[in-house]
Amino acid sequence: MAYDRTIVVFSPDGRLLQVEYARQAVKRGNTAVGVVVKDAVVLGATKSSTPLGVDTTYKKIFAIDEHIGVVSSGLLADARDLVEMARIKGQINRITYGEPISVPTITKYLANQKHMVTQYAGVRPYGVGLLIGGVDESGAKLYETDPSGTMIEWKAQAIGKGADKAKKTLKSGFKEGMLAKDGANLVLKALKAGEKDIGKENIELAVITSDGIRMFSEKEAIKNL
């Protein structure tokens, strides 16, 4: 029996092969990094582009709500689908309860959406990893969700093709209570460690505070933070 032809059948050694294949899509994707700093979260990503392409269509960082952002690695179309669902969830929360949704709640919602499609025939796993960062009443938070629907909280994390080298930079450079500018510098170092040939025009950053989300290019981040 070909255990990789359906999502709902375990292989004899207890593996869901389609989920593992989806994880490979994340590992082949752009490098994405998140760092928790003092009263904020810094997200960063590399992105590919072509001379005739419109830059805004290559975005890897998205706003879910005024206080929550997400950076993706893997299939961009899958990320866009999940982001749209998360935005609607956040809007419903504001209308229903009169307050912004918490970072753990929106992360659990996204993780549940990913997990759901690993349990039914006729669908495939989402081939995208997400780093969700935000600031709510409990402080600055950073979470990761993978194609299986696993949800993990981090102080600093990297995903994508340059993740291994980026994580080494994060491990050596991370400090509790870093300022946003120091966090942005660390994110940039991690991205460049992961993909050494990346150009300034192919890096995007976001700083998320209780006041909102600010998007930057590499040059803008160093100048304005």
N, C-alpha and C positions, 0 to 999 in steps of 0.2 A: 504493500500500500504506500502511495506517495503522501506522506504526512504534511508536505508543504503545499498541497493543493487546496486545502481548506483551513480556515482560521479556527474552527471549533474542535479540532481533533488534536490531542496531545500525541507526540511521538513516544515510542516505548521508553525513552529516557527522560520523559517529563517536560519536553520542550514544545512551545508553540512557535513553529518555524516561521510563520508569516510575521509574527511580532518581532522575531529576531531579524528578519529581512528589513522590516520597517526601521529598526534601530540602525541598520547599516545606512539607510538613507540619511539619517541624522549625522552619522559619522562622516559621510561624504559631503555634507553641507558646509556652508560658510561658518567661520568661527564666531561664536557669540559668547559674551562675558557679562557677568553681573557681580557687583560688589556693594555690600551694605556699608554706608559711611554714617557719620554723625547726622541724624535727622533726615537722611535721604538714602536713595538707592541710585547707583550709576549703572546704566546698561550700555553696552557697546557691541558693535558687529562689523564684520567685513562684508563687503558686497561686491559682486561682479558687475561690470557695465561694458557697453560697447560704444564706439564713437558716435553712432547715430541714435542711440537709445536715449529716452527721456529719463533723467535721473530718478524722479519721484516714483517711477514704476518698479524700481529695484529696492524699495524700502524693506528693511528687516526689523525695524522697531516701530511698534504701534501703540497708540493710546487706547486703553480699554475704558477708562474713566478719567476724571480730572486728576486722580491721585494714584492711578495704577497704569503701568506700562508693561509691555511684553516684547521680548526679542526672540526671534525664531532661528532655527537651523534645520534644514531639510527641505521638504517640498513647500514652496511658497504658497501655492494654491490651498494646501491643507491648512497652513497657518492662517490664511485669510478667512477661511471658513470658520475656524475656531474663534478667531478674534471677533468676527461679526456676532457669533452666538454669545460670547462673553459680554460684548457691549450691550446687547439686548437684555441680558441677565442683570447687568448693572443698572440699566434704566428702569427695569421692573422693580428692582429693590428700592430705588429712590421714590418711585411712585407709590409703592405699597407701604413702605416704612418711613418715608420722609428723611432718609439718611443714606449716605454713600455705603456701598457694599464693602466689606472688609477684604483684605488681601487673602487670608486663608480661605474664605468662603468662595471667592471667585476662582481660586486655584483648585479647590476641591471640585467645583463645578466642571472646570476644564478637564481635570483628571478623570472625572466620571464619564464625560463625553468620549474620551479616548478609550477608557476601559470598556464602555458599552459595545463598541464596534469590534471588540475581540471575542465576543460571546455569541455572535449570530452568523449564520451562513449567509453568503451572498453579499457581504461587505468586506472591506479590507481595513487594516489598522491605519491610523493617521501616520504618515511618514514624516513626522516633524517633532522636534524637541522644542520646548518652550522654557524660557526663564522669565518668571513673572515677578516684577518688583513693584513695591508701592509703600505708601506711608498712610497708616490709619491710626485710630485712637490708641493702639497698642505699640506703635512705633514703626520703624522701617523694617520691611520684611522682603526676603528674596526666596523664591521657590523654583523648583524645577519639576516639570512633568515630562515623562518619556512616552513612547508609543504604547507601552503596556498600560498606561494610566497610573503609574507610580508617582507619588507626590513626596518630594523631599525639600526640607528647608535648609538653606545654606547661608553662610556669611559671605562667601565668595565662590563662584562656580563658573566653569567654562564648558561649552558643548561645541560640537562640530569637528571639522577635520583637523583643526589645530589645537584641540582641547588638551591633549597630553602636555604639550610644551607650555600652553597658556596656564595650565593649573600649577606648573612648577613656579612660574612667575608670581602667580597669586599667593602661593604658599609662602614664598620667601618675602613678599612685599606687603602682605596684608597686616594691618594693625587695627585693633579695636578703636573706635571713635575717630577714625580718619576724617579730615575735612573733605568736602566735595571735590575740591581741586586736586587734592592728593589721590582721591579715589579715581578721578578721571585719568590722571597720569598713570595709575596702576593698570587701569583697564586698557589704555593705549599700549602700554608695554606688553601686556598679556596678549593682545591682538597681534602685535608685531612679532612677538615670539612664536605665536602659532602659525603665522603666515608671513615670512620674512620679506617676500617680494610685493607685499601689498602697498599701494600708493595712498597718499593722504586723501585723494578724492574718493577712495573706496572704503572709507571708514565713517561710520556714523555713531553718535553718542546721544544719550538722553540722561538727564538728571531729574529725578522724581522727588519732590518734596511735598509737604502738606499744602503748599500753595499752587501746585500743579506740575506739569511736565514741560521741560525745556529741551528742545532738540538742537543738536550742534553737529557741525562738521568738526574734524580734528582741530583745524586752525581756530575756529570760533570757540571751542571749549577751552583751549589753553589761554586764549585772550580774555574771555569774559567770566571765567569762574574765579 
